Amino acid sequence: MTSSTSHLVPPHGGKLVQLLVSPERKAELKSLSRDWLSWDLTARQLCDLELLLSGGFSPLEGFMNEEDYRGVCEHMRLANGLLWPMPITLDVTEEFAAKLEPGSSHVALRDPEGVMNAVLYVEQVWKPDRKAEAESVFGTTSFAHPGVDYLLNQSKPWHVGGRLEGLQLPSHYDFKTLRLTPAELRAEFARVGWRRVVAFQTRNPMHRAHVELTFRAAKTVEANLLIHPSVGMTRPGDVDYFTRVRCYQLLLSKYPPATVRLSLLPLAMRMGGPREAIWHALIRKNHGATHFIVGRDHAGPGKDTSGKPFYGAYDAQELFRKYEKDIGITMVPFSMMVYLENRDCYVPDTEIPEGARVLNISGTELRDRLNEGREIPAWFTYPEVVRELRRSYPPRHQQGVTIFFTGLSGSGKSTVAHVLLAKFLEMGGRPVTILDGDLVRKHLSSELGFSKEHRDINIRRIGYVASEITKNGGIAICAPIAPYDAVRKQVRQMVDPYGGFVLVHVSTPLEICEQRDRKGLYAKARAGIVKEFTGISDPYEVPRDAELTIDTTELSPEETAQEIILHLERQGFIGVSPEPSLAAGE
């Protein structure tokens, strides 16, 4: 470490490592960086870097080397024996890894806008066994687990380990007064005299059950409450953190005055269940908490493809107890809170009286009620929270939606897309945009060829434009060939957070498509004149996740379009929902 790195001792013990350098050293590093390689950080890497630089990941002083990585994966221990359950690694491409020389290379780590946040002193470069990592860290290799899916399908194949010097934390322009580093938060606790602090981790909006749980937890251990939500990457499909934070702010008045603090944690969650519970506690210890709430299925990713939960309901509590002394923070275990209708109160599910009627609304049901504009009862959440959720998540008929066609050339995609365009314009109410394959090639992707790499780039561009249209409440009709499954899934991931996504596989057989070929492309492809032609000299990967599969051999374009409209009506994207009430009794 350089002399500018400070080591602070939190009041509860342990070393807090801060990796930010002095202004003089920062200027020196920026000057030297002209001769270094640069790596543009991904969203997850940027979250990890921020917590490394601020001390949130103390005692780590950089991205892990191979010895620490293996120790964490296999035994939840760093090479020096300290408890740490989650690998914190910098994954890079094979091409970039080949340029690095351990012991001599320096890498300027930059945000997406090119701002240099830190320098990495390269100590090791290696290719990990990511499948073995998934098995040891997550206990599964199923892609249904979001942590596994990211690790095996999205992360890069090589790792770079080494110590860091930080020039500046990543920039945030939102909720700036709520973004406190570990040192700032501990200083705030000292200023107001908080000696006992119980932290609550969440990635979801909080409702009455959460308020009751956190109030009970703080009361049980006679501590003040830190609501410390993760606002980095969470599970795909989660409520966006801007909406969540506005909801958290509305709930602060529900607690006794001067007993609660809201602060945001830029953590990229892994949804790692029991291991993640320990990780979350270590991070909160660095932020000054003395106690940590571990509830039912803490940081669980849900169920696997067979419908079985990846982790047991209280596995996290059991693992936490095993390592509690090493963690250095006291667990406050809690069961799921449920509502007793006859008593009008919430109790842990372990305290339900015999014969009592229990009411509950799952996260899935809440989303359904929001999508359908149905009532959300007052016993479940507060009216002001419902209003905030409805602002960001209106009923489906008011949301944007992307209709994404895929199929062979000549299958009928473009014709059906134009019929749909006319039908939606007849209906009115939302702007409609068509992103036809040929038109996109002309206006957005004229420089691209037809290699797989260029086809994927073209489809991702379509996906990005469609996501922006959907985010702003419009209808995007996309009609490319889109032959490859992986990039279609990427487009779905781009659009899903903002509204509806309907994949329509136009499954018209190849021989019918050839018969319809007005441009003679199939004949040229079979003659070898047109290269890499889908269905002839290049593969078409049939989608297994299409919402609709339609063969246009016997259907007119109008009939095909009507099938799609009927599906959208069934899903609530077309039609008028009843005016929603905020809560029962209002």
N, C-alpha and C positions, 0 to 999 in steps of 0.2 A: 504493500500500500504506500501511496505517497504521503508526505507529511501533512497534506491538506485534508486527508481523510480523518474524520473525527469518530471516536468510539465513546458512546454515551452509555451510562448505566441506568436502565429503567428502575423505578422504585421497587418493582417486584423481583428484581434480580435478572441476570443475563446480560449479554452484550447486544447493544443496538449499533449496527454498522450503517453509517451514512457515507455514500460514495460521491457526493458532489464536491467539486474542487473549488478553489478560490477564484475570484475574477482574473487574477494574473495568470494562473495556471490555465484557465479556460481560454484566454487569448493565445497563450503559447500552443495549446493543443489544436486550436482552430488553424493556426498558421502551419503547423506540422502536418495536418491532415491532407494537405494538397497532394502529398506523395503517397497517401495510403489508399487501400481499397475501401470501397463503401458498400454497406449492405442496407437496403431499404427494409425496415422492420414491418412484419405483418401485424395485424391488429392484436393478436395474442402476444407476440413478442414485445410489442410496445407496452402492453399492460404489465408483463413480467419485468421489463426494464424499469418501469416507474417504481415498482415495489422493491426492486433491488437497490435502486439509487436512493430511495427515501428511507430505507431501513425496515420496510414492511416485511422483507424476507430475511431479516437478520436470523442467523449469523452468516448468511451467504454473502460473498464479496464479489460475485460475478456469476456468469453462466457455468454450470457444473462441468468438471472434467470427467473423464471416463470412470475413474475410481469412485468418485462421489456418486455418479449416476448409477453405477452397478450396486453400490451399497444401499442407495435409496430404493431402487427397484426390488432388490432381493431381501433387504432386512429393515428398511425404513431408517437407516442410519447413514450419516455422512462418514467419510473415511476417518474422521477424528472421533467417531463414536457418538456424536450428537444426534438426537432424534430429528428426523426430517422425512416426511412420508411421500412427497411429490417431486418428481424430476423437474428441474428448472433448467431447460436446455435451449441453446440457439440452434435451430435446424436450418440448414442451407442446402442449396442444390449441389449436385456432384460437380458441376462445372465450376462453381465458386469455390468449393472445398479444394479442388485441384490447384488453385492459385495460392493457397495459404501455406506458409512455412512455420510450423510450431516453433516457438521460441524467438522468432524474429518478426513475424507479421503483425501489423496493427490494422484494425478495421474500424473505420468511422461508422457508427450506427446512427442511422438517420430515420426520421419520421416520413410519412408519405409525401410531405411537402419539401423534403430535402434538408430539413433542419437537423444539424448534428446534435444528438442528445448525449452521446457517450463514445468513448474509445474502448475497444476490446483488445487486450493484449493476448494474442493467440498462444495458448499453451498446449492444446491438444486438438486434433482433428480425427474423428473416427466415424465409422458407419455402425450404428446400433442395430440390434435385433428388435425392431419395433413390435413385432408380434409377441415376442417374449415379454417386452415391456407392458403391452396391453394385458397379458395374462397375469403378470405379477402385480401390477398397480391397480387394474380394474377388475381382475378376476374373471375376465371374459375376453373373447376376440370377436364378439358379435358386433356387426355394424349398427345394430339397433341402439347400442350404447353410444351417446354423442361423443364422449371422450375417446372411445375406440375409433369411431368413424373419423374424427379429426386426426387422430394419431396415424392411422393406417391409410387414409385416403386423401388427406390434405397437407399433412406436415411433410417437410423435405427429408430426403434419405440420409443426410450427413449431419453430424453434430460438431460444433466448435465450442471448446471450453476455454475459459480464461478469466482473469480479473478485469474489473472495470474501473474507469474513471469517468465520472459523470459531469458533463458540462451544464446541463439543465434538464429539469423534469419535462416530460411531454406537456404541451400546451393544452389547456382546457378553458373554454370561454363560457361554460355553463356552470351554474351553482357554485361559483368560486368561493363563497363564504363557507360552503359545506365540505370543501375538499381540503382536509387537514392531514398533514403528514404525521407519522408516529410521534415525532418530537413535538410538533405543534399541539397534537391532541393531548399528550401527556402534560405539556405545560399548561393547557387549559384546565385539565383536571386539578392540577396543583393550585392554580389560581383560585378556583372556586372551592377548594377543600374537599374534593371527592377522593377518598382513600379506598373505597370499595366500589368497583364498577363491573356490572354484569353486561356483557355484549350479546347482541342478538343479530345473527346472520340471516339475511333474506334475499331472495331474488324475485320475489313476487309482491304484488300489492298486499298491504296488511288490512285485515278486516277485524270484526269484533272478537273473533277467537284469538287472533294474534295479540290484540291489545290486552285481553284477559290473561293470556299465557305470560306475556312479558311483565305485566303488572304483578302477577303472582310470583314470578321468578325473582324480581327485584325485592319484593316484600319478604320472600322466604329467606334470602341471604342478607337482608338489610343493606342493600346496595343501590346505588344510582344506576340508571339504565342508559346504555349506549346502543342506539339503533344504528347498525353499521351495514347497510345493504351493499351488495356487490353491484357495481355499475360498469364493469368491463364486459367481456363476453360471458353470456350465460347460456342457457339451453335454447336452441332454435325454437321459435314460436312463443317465447316468453313475452310478456308485456314490456314495451320499451322503457328504458330507465327514466326518461324525461317524465312520462306519465306516472311512473311509480314514485318518483321523488316528490312530485306535486301531491300525490296521495299521502305519502309519509308526513309531509309538512302539515297537512290538514289534521292529522291525528295527534300531533304533539299536545294539543290542548286537552286531550282526553286523559292525560296523566297529571298527577299532582304537580304544582308549579315547582320549577327549579330542580326536578329530579330526573330529567330525561335530556339527552343530547343526540342530535342527528348528525352523522358524518358519513361521507361517501367513500367507498373503497374501490379503487380501480383494478379489481381482480378479475382475471379471466378464469372462470370456474372450469373445472374438469368433470364435474358431476361424479366424483369418485367415491361417494358414499362414506364408509367408515374411515378410510384414509383421509378423505377430504375434511372430515370433522376435526381430526387432529391438526391438519394443516391450517384450517380456519382458526383454531384456538391459538396456535403459535403466532399467527399473524396478529390476532387481537391482543395477545400478550405484549407484542412489540408496540402496539398502540396504547398500552396503558391499562388494559382491562385486567381484572383480578379473577373474574368468573366468566363462564361462557355457557350459553344455553345450547343444549343438544336435544333436539326433539325427535319425533318419529321420522324415520327414513331420511335422516339428515343428508342433504346434497345428493339424494337419490335420483337416478335418471328415469325412473318409471319401470316399465316391464319389457321383457325380451319378446321375440317374435312368437313365442308360445304362450304369452300372457302371464309369465311368471316374473315377479319382481327380481331385479338384479341383486338386490340386497334385502336382508331381513329388516323388519320394521325397526328393531332396536339393536341391530348389529353395531351401529356407530357408537352407541352408548357403551356396549360391552368392550369394544376395542379401546375406547377412550379410558375406561376404568383401568385397563391393563397398563396403560402408559401415563397415567395422570401425574405421577411424580416427575417423570421426565418432561412432561409438557410444561409444568410450572404454572398452571392455571386451574382453577377449580371448576369442575363440570356441574352445571345445574340441569339435571335430566328432567324432561317433561314428556308426558304422553300427549296424544292428539286431543285437542279440546273439542267437545261436542255440545250442542245446544239442547237443553231439556225444555220441551215446550210447556209442560205443566208448571214448571218452576220459573220459567223465563230467565234462565241463567246458563252460563257455560261451565262445564266441569270436565276434568280429564276423563278419557274413555274408560279408565280403570275405576272410576267412582260413580258409574251409572247405577241408580237404584233399580231394583227389580220392578219390572212393569212400566218403567218410564218410557215416554215416547221421545225418541232422539231424532233431531232434524240436522241435516248437513247438506251443503252444496259443494260439490267437488269443483276443481279448477276447470274441468271440461264442461260441466254444467253451467258454470258462470259464463264461460265463453259462448256457449250456445244461447244463453239468455240475452247476452249482449248482441250477438249476431241476429237474433230473431226479434229484438226489441221488446222482450218479455220482462215482466216485473222481477226485480231483485229485492227480496223482502228485507224489512228493517231489522229483523233479528239477525240477519247474516252480516250486514255491513251498514255503514253510516250513509245517510242521504248525500252528504257532500262528496264522499268517495265515489258513489254511483254516478253523480253528475260529472266528476272528473273522468271516470272511465268511459262514459258515453261520449264525452267530447272527443276522445282519441279513438274510440272503437264504436262507431255508429252501427246501426243495423246493416245487414249485408246489402240491402237494396240501395243503401247510400254509400257503400264502399266501392273502391275501384276493383277491377277484375281484369286479369289477363287470360285470354283464350289462345292457347298455344297449339297450333297444328303441327303435326309431323307426319311424314309419309313420302312415298316415292314421287319422283317427277311424273306428272300426268295423273296422279291419284285423285285430283279434284280439289286440293287444298285452297288454291287461290280463288277459284270460282266460288266455293262455299264461303270463303272469308269475305268476299265482296257482297254476297247475298246477306250475310250477317251484318255487315256494315250498314247496308240499306235498312234492314229491319230495326237496328238500334237507333239509327237516325230518325226513323218514323216514330219510335217510342219517345225519343227526347229524354231530357233530364240529366244526361251525363255526356261529356265530350267523348268522342270515339275516334281512335286512330288505327289505321291499318298499317302493319309493318310486313309487307310482302317481300319474299325473298329477292326477287329481281330488283325491286325498287330500293331495298336496303343496299344491295350490291352497287347500285348506281350512285346513291347519295351518301352512304356511310362507309362503304367498304370497297371503293373502286380500286384501291391499290392492292387488294388481296387476291391471291390465286385460289386454287381448289385443293391444296394439300390438306391433310387432316388438321395440321396446326392452324392454317388460315381459316378453314371452315369453323373450327372451334372459336377462333377470335371473332368471326362474323356473328356466330350465334350468341356469344357473350355480349356483344354490342347490342344486339336485338334485345337480349334479356335486360340489360341495363336501362335502355330506353323504356321498355315495357314496365320495369319496376318504378320508374319515375312517373309514368302515366298513371299507374295503379295507385301510387302513394298520394297522388293529387286527385283521386276520386274518379278518374276516367276509365274507359274501357280500351284495352290494347288488344288488337287482333293480330296475331303473328302467324305468318304462313311460310316458313322456310322448310326445307327438307329435313334438317336437323337429324342426321342419321345416327349420331352417337349418343349413347345413354348417359355417359358421365356429364357431358356438357348440358344436356337437357336437365339433369338434376341440379346443376349449378344455377341454371336459369330459375328453376323452381325456388331454390334457396334465396335468390335475389328478390323474388317477387313476394314470397310468402309473408314476410313481416309486414307488408303494406296493404294486403287485401287478398282477393281470391286468385287462385291459379287453377286453370282447368286445362289439362293436357288431352288433346283430341288426336287419337291415332287414326288417320285415314288409311285404312288397311286394304285398299283396292289392290288386287293381285297384279303382279308384274306384267303378265300377258295382256291384261286390260289396259294398263298404263301404256304399254308399247303400241297398242292399237289406237290410242288417243293421241299419240305423239305428233303434234302438228309441226314441230320444229325439226323433226328428223333426228333428234339427239340420240335416241336409242340405237338407231341404225348406224350412226357415226361411231357410237361407243363400241358396238359389236364389231365394227370394221377397224377399230383401233385408232380412229381419227381423234375422238374425244377421250382423253385419259381420265382415270380416277372418277368414273361415272357411277353414282350410287345405284346399286342393284345389278350392275353388270361387272365392272372392274373394281368396285369399291363396295364394302359391306354396308348393309342397313341393319342396325341393331333394333329389333322389335321391342317397344317399350312394354314393361310389365307393370308400370304404375300409372297407366293412362286412365283418366276418369271416364272417357268415352272411347270406344273403338267402333268405327263406322266404315263399312264397305260401300262405296258409292256405285258399285257395278249395276245395281238395280234401283238405286235411289236418284232422284233428280237433285240438283243443288238446293232447291227450295225445301225439299223433304229433309235433306241432310241438315240444313240450317235449322229447321224446326225441331229436330231431335236435340240439337244443342240448346236451343232456347228453352225447351221443356226441362232439360237437365238444370239449367240455370234457375228456372222458376222453382224447381224442387229444392235447390240449395239455398234459395232465398235471395239470389242476386238480381232477380227481376220480380217486380211486384211491389205492393205497398203494405208495409207492416203497420199494425195498430200503434197509435201514439203510446209510447212507454210511460208508465208511472215510475217515479223515482224509488218508491218503496211502499210497502203495504201500509195502508192507513193514511196516505198523504193525498 
